[in-house]
Amino acid sequence: MSALCPATDTDTLVRFLDSFGHRVAEKGVPLSGSVELTARCHLACVHCYGGDRATAAEKPSDLETTVLCELFSQMAAAGCLFLLLTGGEPLVRKDFAALYRHAASLGMKVTVFTNATLVTRRVADLFSAFPPQAVEVTLYGTTPEVHDAVTRTPGSHQRAMEGVRLLSRTRAPLVIKTILMRQNAHQFHELEGLAAGLGARFRFDPAVFPRLSGDPKPMEFRVPAAEAVEYDLSSGKRLAQWRDYWEKNKGRVVSGAGCGAGRTSFHLDAQGRLSPCLMMERPREDALKDGFAPAWRRLRNQVQNQALAEPEACADCEKKLICDFCPPFFALETGSPRKVSAYVCEIADIRLRMIRGQRRFHEKQGPAKIPAAL
């Protein structure tokens, strides 16, 4: 155990982390953040919240290398310990190695989100020399037919798998993840097995929401809530983890948005605008104008002075503890952060029933078969 955390058992560790989190929030330390290195991406995923690749030419230029490196230094000086580098696709930047190396040299624990299609031997060597906290790779299927249909980019599956194989030979902790959709749900267990074969962690998310532009098209790709939960809890290990979490935390009050957005975490977009998180456009501050720290203080003050909106129905709901609760996501779907997504609520309801053993499925029933094509 590190000197920072002298805990000797799990319960003590949880109490320490809770106490640490409260102290960090009280002091206004931006402990974690995500940085959108670029809004550009060479894929055109059908569900992408950012919009179609056809609009890429309209996207503004990326921040210069020196500007981003200076912002990274300011973030570290302000107390940022965990930094996520994302996009778009971060590896489309030719200066990615310089940016990554600088962030790592500041002592921050860096995670990289990528589609792996641009991972080269040089990138793999970079991660071996300076191991990140994790490299998270999104795969949409185990075959080109499924994966490439989602990315709308022929050859993307082959290139992604080549990148994954390179990453698996590095010292970088690897995470394989997917968005569960109608197009790929039938390959869920194959994706899970692929991750296990690589020694990688696996996670998935059924949360498909409208684009930031308000286009609801991606919601057509959602799997039914019951099937989403059944895929998740088809793993005895995950079901046991959910039950353990529920038993240890039931009755605990989750107030407000239930996350550190604007209190201990932040998001910086590709134009240098600071917001509480990726999905919240307001409040927003300009980190380029007079630096990260002043922008963070202004942002935090705004968040403190206006409680993050949430649906009234969620305030005292026992399911909130195990719910994919997110008012900004609700706003994309319903038009208001105070109006809950019925889909998210249904998932939480079914999840709690299964955690309690009140299964809506036969015990030996496998996940529903979902057609590969729409």
TIMISE-923373 format. One line per 10 residues: number of its first residue (from 1); for each residue x, y, z of C-alpha. Coordinates in steps of 0.05 Angstrom, whole numbers, plus 5000, padded with zeros to 4 digits. Example, Ala and Ser with C-alpha at 12.3 -4.5 7.8 and 13.67 -1.06 7.14 Angstrom:
! TIMISE-923373
1 = 5246/4910/5156; 5273/4979/5143
END
This chain:
! TIMISE-923373
1 = 5000/5000/5000; 5027/5069/4984; 5045/5121/5035; 4988/5163/5010; 4938/5109/5030; 4958/5069/5092; 4894/5027/5090; 4901/4953/5105; 4832/4927/5085; 4779/4942/5033
11 = 4729/4977/5080; 4784/5022/5107; 4807/5038/5037; 4736/5057/5016; 4730/5103/5077; 4797/5134/5062; 4779/5147/4989; 4712/5177/5009; 4746/5223/5058; 4800/5240/5007
21 = 4747/5256/4955; 4710/5303/5002; 4774/5340/5020; 4793/5347/4946; 4723/5375/4931; 4726/5423/4989; 4792/5451/4966; 4770/5455/4894; 4826/5412/4866; 4815/5392/4792
31 = 4838/5321/4807; 4818/5292/4740; 4804/5318/4671; 4794/5300/4598; 4824/5336/4539; 4797/5333/4469; 4862/5337/4429; 4823/5344/4364; 4751/5341/4340; 4776/5304/4277
41 = 4765/5231/4264; 4777/5189/4202; 4720/5141/4218; 4646/5157/4210; 4611/5116/4263; 4536/5112/4255; 4522/5131/4328; 4577/5183/4340; 4552/5240/4384; 4598/5288/4348
51 = 4566/5282/4280; 4584/5254/4212; 4654/5254/4182; 4625/5296/4125; 4627/5357/4171; 4701/5347/4188; 4724/5402/4140; 4682/5451/4179; 4716/5435/4245; 4764/5488/4271
61 = 4839/5478/4272; 4871/5442/4331; 4908/5479/4385; 4983/5484/4373; 5030/5435/4408; 5062/5488/4451; 4994/5515/4473; 4970/5446/4495; 5035/5429/4530; 5031/5494/4570
71 = 4959/5478/4589; 4980/5409/4611; 5033/5441/4656; 4982/5488/4685; 4934/5430/4698; 4987/5390/4735; 5007/5452/4776; 4933/5460/4796; 4932/5389/4822; 4908/5347/4764
81 = 4930/5275/4774; 4888/5236/4724; 4886/5260/4652; 4847/5229/4594; 4870/5244/4523; 4813/5235/4474; 4783/5263/4410; 4757/5255/4356; 4814/5206/4347; 4875/5233/4384
91 = 4924/5194/4341; 4906/5235/4279; 4950/5289/4309; 5021/5283/4282; 5047/5312/4348; 5011/5261/4391; 5076/5231/4417; 5102/5299/4439; 5036/5315/4474; 5032/5248/4508
101 = 5105/5249/4530; 5097/5318/4561; 5034/5299/4599; 5068/5236/4626; 5131/5274/4645; 5089/5319/4690; 5072/5259/4734; 4999/5255/4713; 4968/5186/4703; 4948/5188/4630
111 = 4893/5147/4596; 4884/5147/4521; 4819/5133/4483; 4831/5108/4412; 4800/5066/4357; 4870/5034/4348; 4869/5040/4272; 4928/5089/4274; 4970/5051/4325; 5039/5039/4296
121 = 5102/5006/4323; 5125/5076/4341; 5062/5089/4383; 5069/5021/4416; 5142/5035/4433; 5121/5102/4463; 5072/5067/4509; 5124/5016/4528; 5174/5070/4546; 5122/5113/4583
131 = 5066/5066/4605; 4998/5101/4609; 4948/5085/4663; 4908/5052/4607; 4895/5051/4533; 4821/5041/4519; 4804/5014/4450; 4734/5015/4422; 4715/4955/4379; 4646/4946/4350
141 = 4651/4873/4330; 4697/4813/4321; 4687/4811/4246; 4698/4864/4191; 4625/4856/4169; 4599/4881/4237; 4654/4929/4258; 4661/4964/4190; 4586/4971/4183; 4586/5012/4247
151 = 4647/5054/4229; 4624/5060/4157; 4698/5053/4139; 4720/4991/4100; 4784/4960/4128; 4777/4993/4196; 4769/4926/4232; 4833/4898/4203; 4872/4960/4221; 4842/4963/4291
161 = 4861/4890/4304; 4932/4903/4280; 4935/4962/4328; 4906/4920/4385; 4958/4866/4374; 5014/4918/4377; 4985/4947/4441; 4978/4878/4474; 5053/4869/4469; 5069/4934/4506
171 = 5069/4950/4580; 5005/4991/4571; 4945/4964/4610; 4894/4950/4555; 4818/4958/4558; 4773/4932/4503; 4705/4966/4503; 4644/4971/4459; 4578/5007/4451; 4524/4955/4453
181 = 4478/4966/4394; 4429/4927/4351; 4483/4918/4299; 4534/4884/4345; 4498/4855/4405; 4501/4785/4377; 4577/4789/4381; 4578/4813/4454; 4605/4749/4483; 4656/4742/4427
191 = 4682/4812/4443; 4685/4794/4516; 4724/4731/4498; 4771/4771/4453; 4788/4817/4511; 4800/4758/4558; 4846/4726/4506; 4887/4790/4505; 4890/4795/4580; 4852/4860/4574
201 = 4795/4888/4616; 4728/4890/4581; 4671/4939/4589; 4611/4961/4550; 4557/5013/4549; 4487/5009/4520; 4478/5085/4528; 4465/5109/4457; 4439/5180/4458; 4424/5234/4406
211 = 4481/5272/4375; 4504/5337/4407; 4469/5371/4349; 4403/5342/4373; 4397/5291/4317; 4360/5231/4349; 4382/5181/4295; 4430/5142/4340; 4374/5122/4387; 4348/5076/4333
221 = 4408/5031/4348; 4391/5018/4421; 4379/4947/4444; 4318/4937/4490; 4334/4953/4562; 4321/4882/4585; 4371/4853/4536; 4423/4905/4555; 4419/4885/4628; 4418/4811/4611
231 = 4482/4817/4571; 4516/4852/4629; 4493/4805/4683; 4502/4742/4642; 4571/4744/4673; 4569/4714/4743; 4628/4756/4762; 4595/4822/4743; 4530/4801/4777; 4568/4786/4841
241 = 4604/4853/4837; 4537/4890/4828; 4507/4852/4887; 4567/4866/4931; 4565/4940/4913; 4491/4943/4927; 4495/4909/4994; 4551/4954/5018; 4521/5019/4993; 4445/5012/4994
251 = 4414/5068/5034; 4471/5116/5017; 4445/5182/4991; 4471/5203/4923; 4461/5278/4918; 4458/5322/4857; 4490/5297/4794; 4528/5245/4833; 4594/5260/4799; 4652/5308/4805
261 = 4636/5349/4742; 4658/5420/4755; 4678/5404/4827; 4737/5357/4820; 4737/5342/4745; 4735/5381/4680; 4735/5375/4604; 4776/5417/4556; 4752/5416/4484; 4793/5423/4421
271 = 4785/5499/4421; 4810/5508/4492; 4742/5516/4524; 4734/5489/4594; 4669/5457/4617; 4648/5411/4675; 4646/5350/4629; 4643/5329/4556; 4567/5329/4554; 4557/5397/4586
281 = 4566/5458/4542; 4547/5506/4598; 4577/5534/4640; 4639/5544/4598; 4704/5584/4608; 4760/5602/4561; 4824/5569/4586; 4866/5605/4533; 4849/5675/4555; 4886/5678/4621
291 = 4905/5606/4637; 4876/5542/4664; 4874/5558/4739; 4834/5623/4734; 4786/5589/4684; 4778/5530/4731; 4763/5575/4791; 4709/5612/4751; 4679/5548/4726; 4678/5517/4795
301 = 4645/5579/4825; 4591/5576/4773; 4578/5502/4787; 4576/5516/4862; 4527/5573/4853; 4478/5534/4811; 4460/5464/4831; 4467/5416/4772; 4397/5402/4748; 4367/5334/4758
311 = 4297/5305/4752; 4256/5311/4816; 4238/5237/4809; 4311/5218/4816; 4326/5256/4880; 4302/5202/4929; 4302/5142/4882; 4337/5081/4912; 4357/5060/4841; 4401/5121/4833
321 = 4458/5084/4866; 4461/5033/4810; 4433/5076/4754; 4469/5105/4693; 4445/5172/4718; 4469/5232/4678; 4427/5296/4670; 4467/5321/4610; 4451/5256/4574; 4378/5263/4595
331 = 4378/5332/4563; 4401/5305/4496; 4344/5255/4495; 4287/5292/4530; 4306/5365/4519; 4316/5378/4593; 4364/5353/4647; 4304/5352/4693; 4267/5301/4651; 4292/5230/4660
341 = 4308/5182/4603; 4256/5126/4607; 4308/5079/4576; 4360/5093/4630; 4307/5087/4684; 4283/5020/4657; 4354/4993/4656; 4363/5012/4729; 4296/4980/4748; 4314/4914/4714
351 = 4385/4916/4742; 4359/4923/4813; 4309/4867/4804; 4365/4821/4780; 4412/4843/4836; 4358/4825/4886; 4347/4758/4852; 4279/4778/4824; 4300/4757/4754; 4256/4773/4695
361 = 4289/4716/4656; 4296/4642/4667; 4360/4627/4705; 4389/4585/4648; 4366/4631/4592; 4422/4660/4551; 4423/4729/4520; 4371/4742/4467; 4393/4731/4396; 4396/4797/4359
371 = 4401/4800/4283; 4467/4826/4256; 4433/4874/4207; 4382/4928/4221
END
